[in-house]
Amino acid sequence: MADQELTDRVRELIAENQVLLFMKGTPSAPRCGFSMRTVQVLDSMGVEYGAIDVLPALQPLREVTSEISDWETFPQLYVNGELLGGCDIVEEMFDNGELAEALGVEQPAETEPAAPEAPASDEPYKSPPMSIEGS
């Protein structure tokens, strides 16, 4: 069973934010491809949204969101207190116009979210070393 204090806090965050994304990393530095793609969709629509980095407390948050919405994987997009789904569902909703409707915005003229630009360097990207807190 999930920690009640954390469950209550997550419920508060979902209720307080019209659009809330639980993701791995942050919108400016996503830590997984699915989170990055979800951010790209939201950014392409020009909506304001809150984002919670789940990595510092991945397992407890997984337990809480599973209890709240019966969904264990991340990212998770909530709109008006309701879970819309993860990356694949968000992309599908974007493609068919349902996401724009749920968000109360116009569907962008472009049908695909903008892909990130490749670095200008010929050298391959090297990710920074990963540190684990508490070790």
FIFISE-456012 format. One record per residue: z, y, x of N, C-alpha, C in turn; residue number from 1. Coordinates in Angstrom, 3 decimals, decimal comma, m for minus. Layout:
residues N
SITE Z Y X Z Y X Z Y X NUM;
...
This chain:
residues 135
SITE 0,000 m1,188 0,846 0,000 0,000 0,000 0,000 1,243 0,885 1;
SITE m0,734 2,240 0,482 m0,858 3,471 1,254 0,428 4,290 1,177 2;
SITE 0,666 5,077 2,228 1,807 5,972 2,295 1,707 6,997 1,156 3;
SITE 2,773 7,122 0,356 2,729 7,984 m0,832 2,539 9,458 m0,473 4;
SITE 3,180 9,920 0,593 3,042 11,323 0,996 1,592 11,637 1,382 5;
SITE 0,969 10,737 2,138 m0,426 10,933 2,527 m1,342 10,844 1,302 6;
SITE m1,064 9,908 0,420 m1,854 9,776 m0,807 m1,790 11,061 m1,622 7;
SITE m0,589 11,611 m1,781 m0,423 12,856 m2,536 m1,183 14,000 m1,878 8;
SITE m1,126 14,083 m0,555 m1,816 15,157 0,163 m3,330 15,030 0,010 9;
SITE m3,856 13,823 0,111 m5,299 13,617 m0,051 m5,719 13,986 m1,471 10;
SITE m4,929 13,588 m2,457 m5,241 13,962 m3,846 m5,260 15,487 m4,007 11;
SITE m4,306 16,179 m3,376 m4,268 17,649 m3,422 m5,530 18,243 m2,815 12;
SITE m5,926 17,748 m1,648 m7,123 18,262 m0,978 m8,367 18,060 m1,833 13;
SITE m8,476 16,903 m2,451 m9,626 16,622 m3,313 m9,634 17,579 m4,502 14;
SITE m8,454 17,833 m5,073 m8,363 18,726 m6,233 m8,603 20,188 m5,852 15;
SITE m8,169 20,597 m4,654 m8,261 21,998 m4,228 m9,650 22,405 m3,755 16;
SITE m10,474 21,454 m3,365 m11,785 21,760 m2,796 m12,884 21,306 m3,747 17;
SITE m13,722 22,243 m4,172 m14,820 21,891 m5,068 m15,720 20,842 m4,419 18;
SITE m15,983 21,015 m3,120 m16,797 20,056 m2,370 m16,010 19,687 m1,120 19;
SITE m15,707 18,411 m0,947 m14,901 17,956 0,184 m15,537 16,715 0,791 20;
SITE m15,698 16,756 2,108 m16,297 15,641 2,839 m15,273 15,042 3,790 21;
SITE m14,961 13,769 3,598 m14,171 13,019 4,568 m15,191 12,408 5,517 22;
SITE m15,074 12,720 6,798 m16,106 12,311 7,748 m15,498 11,967 9,092 23;
SITE m16,280 11,315 9,918 m15,884 11,036 11,296 m16,372 12,203 12,141 24;
SITE m15,429 12,981 12,655 m15,755 14,179 13,411 m15,679 15,402 12,519 25;
SITE m16,381 16,445 12,937 m16,410 17,705 12,202 m17,864 18,067 11,914 26;
SITE m18,105 18,999 10,994 m19,498 19,384 10,733 m20,230 19,869 11,987 27;
SITE m19,524 20,544 12,875 m20,173 21,029 14,097 m20,264 19,956 15,177 28;
SITE m19,493 18,888 15,041 m19,519 17,799 16,026 m19,267 16,459 15,333 29;
SITE m20,232 15,991 14,537 m20,060 14,693 13,874 m19,941 13,578 14,907 30;
SITE m19,125 12,570 14,602 m18,903 11,471 15,541 m19,561 10,172 15,101 31;
SITE m20,375 10,207 14,053 m21,174 9,037 13,682 m22,437 9,517 12,977 32;
SITE m23,455 8,702 13,031 m24,741 9,073 12,457 m24,692 9,296 10,953 33;
SITE m23,899 8,502 10,247 m23,810 8,655 8,796 m23,161 9,988 8,431 34;
SITE m22,106 10,356 9,167 m21,469 11,654 8,928 m22,438 12,784 9,246 35;
SITE m23,181 12,653 10,343 m24,142 13,677 10,731 m25,201 13,859 9,644 36;
SITE m25,718 12,763 9,121 m26,761 12,850 8,094 m26,228 13,493 6,816 37;
SITE m24,991 13,191 6,456 m24,395 13,787 5,257 m24,214 15,285 5,447 38;
SITE m23,750 15,689 6,623 m23,611 17,116 6,943 m24,969 17,805 6,870 39;
SITE m26,006 17,173 7,393 m27,350 17,764 7,354 m27,801 18,008 5,918 40;
SITE m27,530 17,061 5,043 m27,905 17,228 3,636 m27,161 18,420 3,041 41;
SITE m25,838 18,460 3,226 m25,050 19,556 2,656 m25,473 20,899 3,234 42;
SITE m25,680 20,946 4,547 m26,096 22,197 5,178 m27,465 22,647 4,675 43;
SITE m28,364 21,709 4,446 m29,703 22,068 3,968 m29,651 22,661 2,562 44;
SITE m28,568 22,362 1,837 m28,429 22,872 0,472 m27,684 24,202 0,434 45;
SITE m27,107 24,598 1,568 m26,434 25,886 1,650 m25,125 25,970 0,887 46;
SITE m24,471 24,846 0,658 m23,206 24,869 m0,077 m22,032 24,986 0,889 47;
SITE m20,972 25,618 0,417 m19,729 25,646 1,186 m18,973 24,366 0,860 48;
SITE m18,381 23,783 1,897 m17,629 22,553 1,678 m16,503 22,453 2,692 49;
SITE m15,448 21,764 2,286 m14,371 21,443 3,198 m14,681 20,117 3,861 50;
SITE m14,161 19,938 5,061 m14,394 18,689 5,787 m13,102 18,237 6,444 51;
SITE m12,829 16,971 6,336 m11,650 16,360 6,942 m12,121 15,330 7,957 52;
SITE m11,675 15,493 9,212 m11,965 14,509 10,258 m11,004 13,338 10,073 53;
SITE m11,534 12,174 9,752 m10,693 11,009 9,478 m10,275 10,261 10,737 54;
SITE m10,916 10,542 11,866 m10,665 9,741 13,070 m9,219 9,763 13,560 55;
SITE m8,510 10,899 13,510 m7,124 10,860 13,992 m6,209 9,935 13,181 56;
SITE m6,568 9,638 11,949 m5,737 8,762 11,107 m6,632 7,837 10,292 57;
SITE m7,563 7,177 10,970 m8,603 6,405 10,284 m8,040 5,340 9,346 58;
SITE m7,176 4,461 9,837 m6,705 3,361 8,996 m5,849 3,843 7,826 59;
SITE m4,883 4,751 8,044 m4,122 5,233 6,881 m5,012 5,935 5,848 60;
SITE m5,990 6,724 6,306 m6,885 7,397 5,359 m7,789 6,399 4,644 61;
SITE m8,200 5,364 5,337 m9,016 4,315 4,704 m8,218 3,656 3,568 62;
SITE m6,926 3,399 3,812 m6,076 2,792 2,784 m5,913 3,724 1,586 63;
SITE m5,711 5,017 1,874 m5,509 5,997 0,805 m6,772 6,156 m0,037 64;
SITE m7,916 6,346 0,617 m9,143 6,553 m0,154 m9,537 5,287 m0,912 65;
SITE m9,206 4,142 m0,358 m9,468 2,891 m1,069 m8,633 2,831 m2,347 66;
SITE m7,388 3,289 m2,246 m6,498 3,296 m3,406 m6,958 4,328 m4,444 67;
SITE m7,397 5,500 m3,978 m7,799 6,582 m4,881 m9,138 6,295 m5,548 68;
SITE m10,102 5,853 m4,755 m11,468 5,773 m5,284 m12,143 4,419 m5,085 69;
SITE m11,405 3,457 m4,560 m11,960 2,123 m4,322 m13,160 2,176 m3,377 70;
SITE m13,076 3,039 m2,365 m14,157 3,205 m1,379 m13,501 3,286 m0,014 71;
SITE m13,858 2,408 0,904 m13,173 2,346 2,191 m13,932 2,962 3,348 72;
SITE m15,244 3,106 3,240 m16,023 3,567 4,387 m16,191 5,085 4,367 73;
SITE m16,490 5,630 5,527 m16,711 7,069 5,671 m18,105 7,299 6,212 74;
SITE m18,717 8,394 5,808 m18,197 9,554 5,088 m18,053 9,283 3,588 75;
SITE m17,264 10,165 2,952 m17,089 10,154 1,504 m17,212 11,591 1,025 76;
SITE m18,071 11,825 0,053 m18,256 13,166 m0,491 m17,666 13,236 m1,893 77;
SITE m16,740 14,190 m2,071 m16,126 14,444 m3,369 m16,628 15,787 m3,883 78;
SITE m17,018 15,828 m5,147 m17,444 17,064 m5,795 m16,668 17,184 m7,101 79;
SITE m15,978 18,318 m7,248 m15,162 18,561 m8,446 m14,197 17,410 m8,718 80;
SITE m13,576 16,908 m7,647 m12,559 15,875 m7,772 m13,073 14,459 m7,937 81;
SITE m14,383 14,281 m7,977 m14,966 12,952 m8,174 m15,707 12,504 m6,925 82;
SITE m15,544 11,241 m6,569 m16,292 10,679 m5,448 m17,747 10,507 m5,857 83;
SITE m18,659 11,120 m5,078 m20,083 10,872 m5,302 m20,518 9,635 m4,536 84;
SITE m20,009 9,465 m3,309 m20,354 8,298 m2,518 m20,448 8,625 m1,050 85;
SITE m21,050 7,695 m0,315 m21,239 7,848 1,117 m22,622 8,376 1,436 86;
SITE m23,012 8,236 2,675 m24,256 8,801 3,182 m25,480 8,357 2,390 87;
SITE m25,656 7,067 2,191 m26,854 6,572 1,506 m26,957 7,115 0,084 88;
SITE m25,839 7,144 m0,622 m25,842 7,655 m1,994 m26,121 9,153 m2,000 89;
SITE m25,502 9,894 m1,073 m25,734 11,340 m0,985 m27,210 11,618 m0,706 90;
SITE m27,802 10,869 0,220 m29,225 11,072 0,524 m30,107 10,728 m0,679 91;
SITE m29,774 9,663 m1,373 m30,544 9,284 m2,564 m30,424 10,365 m3,640 92;
SITE m29,203 10,866 m3,843 m28,995 11,929 m4,829 m29,735 13,204 m4,421 93;
SITE m29,775 13,480 m3,123 m30,527 14,637 m2,636 m32,006 14,466 m2,965 94;
SITE m32,538 13,292 m2,660 m33,966 13,028 m2,863 m34,393 13,149 m4,323 95;
SITE m33,526 12,712 m5,248 m33,932 12,740 m6,658 m33,415 13,964 m7,422 96;
SITE m32,752 14,898 m6,723 m32,306 16,139 m7,357 m30,938 16,076 m7,997 97;
SITE m30,320 14,890 m8,046 m29,006 14,761 m8,680 m27,914 15,486 m7,904 98;
SITE m28,044 15,551 m6,579 m27,019 16,219 m5,782 m27,013 17,715 m6,079 99;
SITE m28,179 18,330 m6,137 m28,265 19,759 m6,460 m27,628 20,025 m7,820 100;
SITE m27,890 19,149 m8,765 m27,311 19,293 m10,102 m25,788 19,178 m10,048 101;
SITE m25,276 18,185 m9,327 m23,826 17,989 m9,216 m23,155 19,171 m8,527 102;
SITE m23,857 19,762 m7,561 m23,303 20,890 m6,809 m23,537 22,225 m7,508 103;
SITE m24,381 22,236 m8,522 m24,682 23,474 m9,230 m25,533 24,438 m8,420 104;
SITE m26,441 23,897 m7,612 m27,323 24,728 m6,787 m28,772 24,318 m7,030 105;
SITE m29,677 25,164 m6,544 m31,098 24,848 m6,630 m31,445 23,773 m5,605 106;
SITE m32,336 22,884 m5,977 m32,846 21,891 m5,028 m33,671 22,627 m3,975 107;
SITE m33,399 22,416 m2,687 m34,215 23,061 m1,656 m35,682 22,668 m1,803 108;
SITE m36,569 23,590 m1,439 m38,008 23,327 m1,525 m38,398 22,163 m0,636 109;
SITE m37,731 22,046 0,501 m37,985 20,955 1,437 m37,359 19,688 0,867 110;
SITE m38,064 18,580 0,878 m37,524 17,357 0,291 m36,699 16,538 1,268 111;
SITE m36,783 16,834 2,543 m36,000 16,116 3,550 m35,045 17,091 4,215 112;
SITE m33,783 16,691 4,441 m32,900 17,568 5,198 m33,441 17,753 6,609 113;
SITE m33,198 18,924 7,164 m33,711 19,222 8,503 m33,081 18,296 9,531 114;
SITE m33,911 17,726 10,382 m33,425 16,867 11,470 m32,956 17,754 12,609 115;
SITE m31,941 17,321 13,350 m31,485 18,134 14,475 m32,570 18,215 15,538 116;
SITE m32,627 19,363 16,189 m33,617 19,530 17,250 m33,180 18,767 18,491 117;
SITE m34,148 18,196 19,185 m33,861 17,466 20,418 m33,497 18,459 21,509 118;
SITE m32,602 18,078 22,423 m32,264 18,974 23,517 m33,506 19,299 24,347 119;
SITE m33,537 20,504 24,895 m34,695 20,947 25,665 m34,786 20,244 27,018 120;
SITE m33,722 19,642 27,471 m33,688 18,995 28,777 m34,396 17,642 28,742 121;
SITE m34,950 17,247 29,895 m35,562 15,922 30,022 m34,517 14,842 30,284 122;
SITE m33,292 15,263 30,633 m32,233 14,303 30,922 m31,662 13,763 29,616 123;
SITE m31,292 12,484 29,592 m30,699 11,931 28,372 m29,340 12,568 28,110 124;
SITE m28,992 12,655 26,844 m27,705 13,211 26,450 m26,588 12,278 26,906 125;
SITE m25,542 12,862 27,463 m24,367 12,083 27,871 m23,194 12,572 27,044 126;
SITE m22,594 11,666 26,304 m21,462 12,069 25,482 m20,245 12,276 26,368 127;
SITE m19,352 13,180 25,953 m18,145 13,405 26,741 m17,251 12,175 26,683 128;
SITE m16,384 12,014 27,689 m15,482 10,859 27,662 m14,586 10,922 26,431 129;
SITE m14,305 9,776 25,868 m13,486 9,706 24,669 m12,035 9,515 25,060 130;
SITE m11,168 10,272 24,419 m9,744 10,093 24,676 m9,086 9,613 23,395 131;
SITE m8,088 8,806 23,559 m7,365 8,274 22,415 m5,958 8,826 22,478 132;
SITE m5,575 9,509 21,398 m4,245 10,096 21,353 m3,187 9,012 21,236 133;
SITE m2,051 9,278 21,835 m0,933 8,370 21,715 m0,951 7,200 22,674 134;
SITE m1,899 7,205 23,627 m1,919 6,077 24,567 m1,463 6,514 25,927 135;
